[in-house]
Amino acid sequence: MLFYEPLFLTVFPAVYALYLAVTNKIARKWVLLVASLLFYSWGEPLFVPVLLVSALIDYALTARLHHSGSERERRLLLTIGVAGNLAVLVFYKYTDFLIANFDAVLQPAFGWRIQLLGIALPIGVSFVVFEKITYLVDTYRGVSPPARRFADYCLFVLYFPKLLAGPILKYHEMAAQIAAPPSPRWRDARDGLVRFCMGLAKKQLIAEPMGGCADHIFGADPTTLSAPIAWLGLLAFTLQIFFDFAGYSDMAIGLSRMFGLSLRENFKAPYIAQSITEFWRRWHISLTTWIRDYLYVPLGGNRHGALRTYVNLWICFLLSGLWHGASWNFVLWGAWNGLFLTLDRIFLSRAMQRIGPVLATLTTFLLVMIGWSIFRSPSLSHLGPFFAALAGAYHQTAPITLAPEVPWAAAAGLIVSFTPGLPGYRHLQAAYYSLWSVRWLAQAAIIVLAVVGIARALAVPFKPFIYFRF
């Protein structure tokens, strides 16, 4: 179920009214839990029992782990829990990928053919598994005690605003809010609605037109593309993936705020970054911090010399690429980011500082765009010709027809992406927070744009958020 579908927009007000009407905090928790179960069951009914059983196993393991006095037993319980969650992820997400690669090796040598299983990927499985591993590891580390009630842990796992595409949460960040959901204030309802509308407008008015343009160009034979058209397709996807994913995060944060719950921010104007390192501090922040806390630091981080640090960075981003999907394109994209994170530590970050903020931002944006071409290309065989098209190797022969909304969406996307990097942006922020007239005018404009976005959603076939695939 998409947040901007008529069904959700019809049902949500009733759920929200019930939540507001209930005064008991425990009852409010159950309203959220039942709503979350129904929300996920609508799209993934077969995966819900798997999710509940695995959550019950987590709950039992952490209860024992927390009270065990044996370090050996604690490590064993942690290993079982993490391995079990990874097994779920591998089965649903990587089984066919592994079979296809074994088949590619065995068929030429032995003539064997292994049939793919065709396992459907449950929406949001990667986000759910990472959160469940976080819960296990944090309990083992003593960062937080295990959930007091199974219902609390289930609500953490199934909480519907963030369930499908994050942000990735930590249980101890949500424990108090989940155990006793607060009563929303008027300000929560207003600001949450505005944030939700902002995300909806980003998705429908920028990401969707840009997505249609990107699909059209990336779907064409790259040898039939001129350089301007190839770059247009790449820019379109660069804007699509940001406004699609950031739009979902805004909607999730906004819905939670309406309930009186607070979620962590997931984006911070990533395209104004002046290095790849800074980009990853601004992009998908919850994933970046997860990788840092649960992979990079346990591997040794930067505590064992420069060479070990570089190896750790590469391992983290190769696995980050693979996390995004069962494809060698994603692994290569992870390697691309790992390369420039390493170069930043060696010399590139200092070089970027010397060339000034404008050139550093544009250079970083270009590197990010090239990385997105690896991410978006349908296969490795598509990459070489597409890079050649970007370099102007071919003449335009494929007919490319752009929707009238594409130039406007591209202009809006670029303005929104780069305005936070302008010198006067802080004054705009100060005016928004200090002048009620500016704030109300901006909020009214956002709500109007959201209404236009809903109208577009009704007129154009629904497209899921990009990160539902991950």
N, C-alpha and C positions, 0 to 999 in steps of 0.2 A: 504494500500500500504506500503510495507516494504522498508526501505532505500536501501537495497541491491538487491531488485528485478530488473530484466532487465528493466521493464517499468519505474521505478523511475530513474535508471541510464541513461536511454535514454531521458526522458523528462526534468530532472533537468538541464542539460547543456543548453537547450534552454531557460528555465526560467531564469537561471543565466545570460545568454548572454543578454536577454532582460533587466534584472535589471541593468546590467552594461551599457547598451546602453542608458538608460533613465537618463537624467541629472537633471530633476526636482524632488525635494524631495517628493512632493505630489504624483506625478506619480509613483515614486518608492514604495510609501506606497500602492497604489492601485495594483501594480504588486504583492506585497506580499499578499495582502488581497485576490485577485482573485485566486492566486496560492493556498492559504491556503483553500479557499472554495472548489476548485476543488479536492485538495488532500484529504480532509476529506469526501467529497461527494462520492469519489471513493469507500471508504470502508463502510461508514455509511450514505447513502443518506436519510434514513428515520428519522435520528436523527438531521440532519442539521436544518430543520425548527423549531424543538423544541428548539435547541440551540440558534437560531436567535431570536425567540420570547422571550425566557427567558433573553437573553442579552438586548433586547429592554426594558423589564420590569426593569431590573437592572439600565439601563441608565436613565429611567424616574424617578425611585425612588431616585437615588442618586442626580439627578438634583434638585428635590424638597427638599430632605433631607439637601443638602448643603446650601440652601437659607432659610430654615425654622428657625424662631426664637423661636419656641416652642419645648422644650426638650421632652415633651410628644409626639408630632407629630414625632419628629426625631426618637425616640425609636420605635414608632409604624411602621414607614416606614422601619427601619432596621429589625425589627422582621418579617415583611411581606416578605422582600427580602430574608433573611436567611432561613425562613421557606419554601418559594417557591423553593429555590435551593435544600434544603434538601429533599423536597417532590419529586423532579425529581430523586435525587439519590436513595431514598428509593424505589420509584416505580420500577425503572429499575433494581436495584441491590438486593433488599431485599424482594420484594413481595413474590416470591416463597419460600424463606427461612422462612418467617413468616408463610405462608400457611402450609408448611411442618411441622413446629413445632406445630401449632394449630392442625393439622391433627393427629399428634402423640399423643396429649393429648385427643382429642375428640373421636377419633375412638374407643379406648378400652372402654371408658366410655359410649358412646351413640351409637356407631356403625355408626357414620357419616363419610363420606369420602369426603374430599375437593380436587378437582382436581387442579393441578398446572396450572398456566397460560402459562408457557413456554416463558416468556418475554426474548428477546435477550438483552444481556448487551452491550450497545454501548462502543466501544473502548475508553479508556481514560476518561470515564465519571467522575470518582472520582477526577482525577486531575483537570478537568475543573470546577467542582462544588466547589472545595476548592479554586481555584483562584478567582472565582466569589464572593464567600463569603468574601475573603480577600479584594476585591475591595469595597464591601459594608461596611465592618467594618472600613477599613482605611478612607473611606470618612466620616463616622460617627465620628471617632476619630479626624478628622482634620489632619491626617497624610499627606493626599494629596487631592487636589480638584478633583471633578469628571472629566471624560474625556470631552474635549471640543466638540468633534465630535463623533457621533455614530460609524463612520468608525474606529476611533482610538480604541474604546473599542472592537469592533468586531475583529480587528486585534490582540489585546491582547488575546482575548479568543481563536481565531482560528489559531493563528500563528503556522504554520505546523511543524517546527522542534521539538517543545516541546509538541505538542498537544496530542500525544498518550500516553506518559509516562513520562512527566515532563522534567526537574525539575519544581516544583511548583513555580510560579513567583508571584511577587507583582506588582500591576499596577504602583505604583510610581517609581519602579526600571526601568520600561520599557517606561514610558510615553514619555520622550523626544525622545528616539530612535524610537518609533512607530509614533509619530506625524510628525517627519521629518527624515526618515531613512538616515543615512549618506552614502556618497559615499565610497565604499570599497577601501582600499589601496592594493598594491601588497602584502604587508606583511600579511594583513588580509586573502587574498585569499590563500596564501601559508600555513600559520599556520592553517587556518580553514580546508584546505584539508588534512593536516597531521593529525589533530585531528580527522576528520571524518574517515580517514583510520585506525587510531588507534582503534577507536570504532568498525569498521567493522571487523578488525582482532580479537579483543577480542571476539566478538560475534561468528564468524564463525570458528575460529581455536581453541578456548578454550571452550566457553560456549556450543556450539553445540555438540562436542564429549562428554563432560561431561554430557550434558542433556540426550543424548541417553543412556549412562551408568546408570544414575540415574533412568530414566524411566524403564529400564529393571529390575533393582534390586528392586525398590519400587513397581513395578508391580507384582513381584513374591509373593507367599505366604511366609510371614516372618518366618514361622516355618520350612521352607526348606532352610534357609540361615545360613551359618556358620558366626562366628564373623568377620573374615577378609572380607568376601564378603559384609556383612551388613555395616561395617565401610567404605568400598570402595564406596558403594552406597551413604552413607551419605557425604563422602568427595566430591564425584562427584557433588552432588546437592549444597554443600557449595560453590564450585567453579563456578558451572553453574549460580546460582542466582546472584553472584557478577559480573561475567564477562558479563552476559547477560544484566543486568540493567545498570552497569557502561558503558558497550559498547554503549547502547542506549544514555546515557547521553553524552558520548564523541561525538557521531554522531550529536546529537542535538546541542551541543555547537559548534562543528566544522562547521556545516551548517550555523549557525547564524553568526559565525565569518566571513565566506566567504561573507555574506551580509553586514558585517560591524557592526553587532549588538552583544552585549555582554550578555551572560546568566550566572547566578551564577553557581558555582561548586556544584556538588551533592555528590561527594565521595572524601574521602581523606585517602586512604590506610587503610580501616577499620579493616582489619585483623591483623594489628600490634598493635591494641588497647590493653591496659593493664588493662582494667576494662570494664564492660558492659556500664557504664556511658560514658567512652571515646569512646567506639564503636559507641554509638548513636550520638556522636558529629562528627563522621567520616562517618557514613552510612546514605544514603538518607537524606542529610543535609537539603534539602528544606522542607521535611516532618517534620523532627525533630524541625526545627525552627518554622514551622507553628503551630505544636502542642504547642510549648512553648508560642508563641505570642498570639494565638487565643483560647487556651483551658486552658493550665496550669496557665498562669498568671491571666486570668479572674476568675478561680476557687479559686485564693488566693495564688497560687505558694507556696513559702516557708515563707510567711509572718505571718502565724498564728500558729506557733509551729510545732514540729516534727511530731506529729500524723497526723495533717491536711496535712502536706507535703507528707507523705507516702500515704495517701488516695488519694490525688491529682495525684500522680505519677501512682497509680494503675488505677484510672479512665482514665487517658490519654492513658495508654498503652493497657487497655482493649478496648477502643474505637479505638486505632490505629490498634489493631488486627482485630477488626470487619471491619474497613475501608478496610483492605486488601481483604476481601471476606466474603460472606454470609455462614460461616461455623463455627462450634464450635471449630474446630482445630485452626483457626486464633484467636479466643478469648482466647483459652488456651495458644497460643504462646504469645499473648499480656500479659497474666498474668505471664508467665515465665519471660519476660523481666521486667515487673513491680516488680516482686519479687527481682530480682538481682539489680535493680536500688535502691530499698529500702535498701537491705542489704549493698550496697556500701555506702550509707549514714550512716548506723549504725556502720559497722566495716570493711566490706570487702575491701573497697578501701584502707584503711590503711594497712590491711594485705597484699594486693597485692604489695604495695610499699616495705614492709619488705622482701618479698621473691625474689625481684630482677626483672629486666625487662624481662629476658628470660622466667622464670617460670610464671610470670604474663601474658605475651603475650600468652603462650601456654595454660594456664588455661582459659583465656578469650576465646581463639579460641575454646577450647573444649566446654565451656558453650554455645557459639554461635552455634556450630555444633548441640548440643543437641536441642537447640531451633529450628534450621532448620529442624530437624527430625519431630518435631510437625507440622511445617509449611508445609512440603512436604507430610506427610502421607495422603493417600486418605480419611481416616476416623478416628474417635476416636478409633474404634475397632481395627484398624491396629496398633495403637501405642504400646499397651502392648506387643504383640508378637514381634514387631520390637525392642523394648528396650531389650526384653529377648534375641533376636538374637545378639544384640550388646554386651550383657554380656556373650555370648557363650553358651546359653542354648540349641542350636540345632546343628545338624550336616548337612553338605551341601548335599542336595538331588536334588535341582533344577539345571538344566543345565544352566550355565552362560557363554555366549560367548561374549568376549570383542572385539571391533573393534581394529585393530592395532594402530590407532591414539590415543587411550585412554591414554596409559602411557605417551606419549609425551605431550599430552594436559594437563594431570595432573601435570607433572613436570614443564611445562611452567607456569601453573596457580599458583603453589606454589611459584615459583621463583619470578614472578611478584608481588604476594601478599605480600611477606615478605621482598623483597629487600629494600623497603623504610625504614625498621626498622634497617638495618645494619649500623654500624658506618661509613663506607665509602660512604654511599649513597649521602651525601651532596657534596662530592668531585666529584662524577659522575655528579650531577646536575650542579656544577660550571663549569666542563669541557664542558658540553653540551651548556651552555649559553655563555662561554667565547671563545671557540675554534670553529671556523666556520667549520673546517674539521670534527670534531666530530659531530657537529650538522647536517651537510649535510649527513654524513654517516648514522646517526641514522634515519633521515627523509627518506632517500632512502630505508633503510631496512623496515621501517613501510609501505611505499607505496608498496613495493614488497610483503610483507605479506598480505596487503589488496587485491592485485591482486590474490594471492593464495586463499584468502577467497572468492572472487567473483567466482573463478573457482569452489570452493567447493559448493558454493550456487547454481551454475548451475547444478552440478552433483547430489546433494542431495535434496530431497523435502524440500520446505521452511517450517520453523517453526517460528511462531510469537514470539516476545519478551515476556518474562514471565509477565512483568508488564502491558501488554495490557489487562490482565484479571482484573486489578484493577482500 
